[in-house]
Structure formats: structure tokens, C-alpha cells
Amino acid sequence: MMNIILILIQFLFNAIKYLLEFLAIVVLGVAGAILYALPWLLRVIALLLWLGGDYLGISSIQAIYAPISPAIPVIALQFALILMSVGWLLIVLSKNTSLVWGGMTAGGLVIGGASIGSAWLLAHWQYADLFFRVLPPALFSLLLIYEMIRLRSLYRNRNAPFETGVDESNEPFVTQ
């Protein structure tokens, strides 16, 4: 009888040992799969942060400007946000293609953070409504003033060579 109990205890210890080995293999396999897929998971997270930031930006523009503006200017502001986001991504792509995922993450975090900050500002500052009413026309006016000054400068210097930002020291100077 004692012999049968010892055999059963030994069988139980072997079963527990095999179960622990199996669980260790499964856990290490899952950890290895996660580490193997980590670059793709980080890319998916970067894409989701970029899209999430844009979604937060579009929804905050809708929440801030829809009660005080007609639909077309609100859509224009949302389109401007999309253009800024895609433009940022194109700038990052033109500078260094290996930084595109970090650029997407940074862009999404900046736009999402600005959206959350604007919602917080609207809820906690009594003059935020006036600030957000004045902000788009003020930015548009600054853009027009900048473009006017820039175009006037280009018009006055139209005979001067156009600076492209590329080092053209090997090319001879051409005048017209």
C-alpha cells in the first residue's frame, strides 16, 4: 500500500514538473514572439497615436468652433489641421525616412496634447471663448502679412538669384 502511495506521489511531482516546463515554454514563446514583433507593434502604436491625435484635434475643433461658427469655416479649420499633420509627416519624410515613425508619434502627441490643452483651457479659463474666437483670424492675418512682406521682398529682388537652400558653389554665377 505504501508503495502505491509513493508511486502516486512521484507521478504527481512528475506531472507538476512537466506542467511547469510546459508553462515556461509557453511563456518564453510568447515573450519571444512579442520581442520579435516589437518593431511592428511600435509602428502600429505610432500610427494609432498619429491618427488618434488627429481625431482629437478634429473633434476639439468641432467642439470649440461649431457653436459659434457656420459649418464651412469649421470644416476649413479641420482641413487645415489635416494639412498640418500630413505636411509635418512629409517634412519628416523629406529630411530622413528612418525617422518617419517617430515623427508620426511626435505629431500625434503634439496635436493630441494641444487638443486636450485647448479643451482644458476652455473649461477652466473664463476668457477662453474670446481667445478661440480671435485666434483663427489673428493667425490668418499674420500669415497674410508674412506672405505680403515675403512677396514684396521677392518682387524687389527679382533680378537677384533665387536662393534654394542648396549649395551651388560649383555652378557659375549667371546674371540676366
RATA-V383435 format. One record per residue. N is the residue number from 0. PSI is psi in degrees with one decimal (999 if undefined). Layout:
n->N psi->PSI
n->N psi->PSI
This chain:
n->0 psi->-44.3
n->1 psi->-32.4
n->2 psi->-40.3
n->3 psi->-38.8
n->4 psi->-41.2
n->5 psi->-38.0
n->6 psi->-41.3
n->7 psi->-39.3
n->8 psi->-42.3
n->9 psi->-41.5
n->10 psi->-40.2
n->11 psi->-44.0
n->12 psi->-40.4
n->13 psi->-40.7
n->14 psi->-42.1
n->15 psi->-40.4
n->16 psi->-44.3
n->17 psi->-37.5
n->18 psi->-43.3
n->19 psi->-38.6
n->20 psi->-43.0
n->21 psi->-45.7
n->22 psi->-37.7
n->23 psi->-41.6
n->24 psi->-41.7
n->25 psi->-46.1
n->26 psi->-44.2
n->27 psi->-35.0
n->28 psi->-43.4
n->29 psi->-42.0
n->30 psi->-41.4
n->31 psi->-40.0
n->32 psi->-39.9
n->33 psi->-43.1
n->34 psi->-35.1
n->35 psi->-37.3
n->36 psi->1.4
n->37 psi->-44.3
n->38 psi->-40.2
n->39 psi->-35.0
n->40 psi->-40.3
n->41 psi->-35.1
n->42 psi->-39.8
n->43 psi->-40.6
n->44 psi->-40.5
n->45 psi->-43.4
n->46 psi->-41.8
n->47 psi->-37.6
n->48 psi->-39.8
n->49 psi->-49.2
n->50 psi->-38.0
n->51 psi->-40.8
n->52 psi->-41.7
n->53 psi->-39.8
n->54 psi->-44.2
n->55 psi->-39.0
n->56 psi->-45.7
n->57 psi->-42.2
n->58 psi->-33.0
n->59 psi->-35.6
n->60 psi->-41.9
n->61 psi->-42.7
n->62 psi->-35.5
n->63 psi->-46.3
n->64 psi->-17.3
n->65 psi->-38.2
n->66 psi->-22.0
n->67 psi->-1.9
n->68 psi->156.9
n->69 psi->171.9
n->70 psi->-38.1
n->71 psi->-46.7
n->72 psi->-33.2
n->73 psi->-43.5
n->74 psi->-38.0
n->75 psi->-41.1
n->76 psi->-39.7
n->77 psi->-39.8
n->78 psi->-37.3
n->79 psi->-38.1
n->80 psi->-42.3
n->81 psi->-42.2
n->82 psi->-39.9
n->83 psi->-42.5
n->84 psi->-46.6
n->85 psi->-36.5
n->86 psi->-41.6
n->87 psi->-43.3
n->88 psi->-38.3
n->89 psi->-34.7
n->90 psi->-44.1
n->91 psi->-41.7
n->92 psi->-36.9
n->93 psi->-28.8
n->94 psi->-49.9
n->95 psi->114.4
n->96 psi->-18.4
n->97 psi->-10.4
n->98 psi->11.1
n->99 psi->-38.1
n->100 psi->-39.7
n->101 psi->-36.0
n->102 psi->-39.6
n->103 psi->-43.2
n->104 psi->-46.5
n->105 psi->-43.2
n->106 psi->-43.7
n->107 psi->-40.5
n->108 psi->-38.8
n->109 psi->-47.0
n->110 psi->-42.5
n->111 psi->-41.7
n->112 psi->-39.9
n->113 psi->-35.9
n->114 psi->-45.5
n->115 psi->-39.6
n->116 psi->-39.2
n->117 psi->-37.3
n->118 psi->-40.3
n->119 psi->-42.5
n->120 psi->-40.2
n->121 psi->-33.3
n->122 psi->-26.4
n->123 psi->-4.6
n->124 psi->128.4
n->125 psi->-23.2
n->126 psi->12.5
n->127 psi->-33.4
n->128 psi->-44.1
n->129 psi->-41.7
n->130 psi->-45.6
n->131 psi->-20.9
n->132 psi->-33.7
n->133 psi->-27.0
n->134 psi->-53.0
n->135 psi->-45.5
n->136 psi->-34.7
n->137 psi->-43.5
n->138 psi->-39.8
n->139 psi->-38.8
n->140 psi->-42.6
n->141 psi->-39.6
n->142 psi->-43.2
n->143 psi->-41.8
n->144 psi->-44.0
n->145 psi->-46.0
n->146 psi->-37.6
n->147 psi->-45.9
n->148 psi->-42.1
n->149 psi->-45.6
n->150 psi->-35.8
n->151 psi->-39.8
n->152 psi->-41.6
n->153 psi->-36.7
n->154 psi->-41.6
n->155 psi->-32.7
n->156 psi->33.0
n->157 psi->-22.6
n->158 psi->-14.3
n->159 psi->152.6
n->160 psi->143.9
n->161 psi->127.8
n->162 psi->120.1
n->163 psi->-11.0
n->164 psi->-4.3
n->165 psi->140.1
n->166 psi->110.6
n->167 psi->39.7
n->168 psi->-21.7
n->169 psi->-19.1
n->170 psi->143.2
n->171 psi->154.2
n->172 psi->126.2
n->173 psi->129.0
n->174 psi->155.5
n->175 psi->999
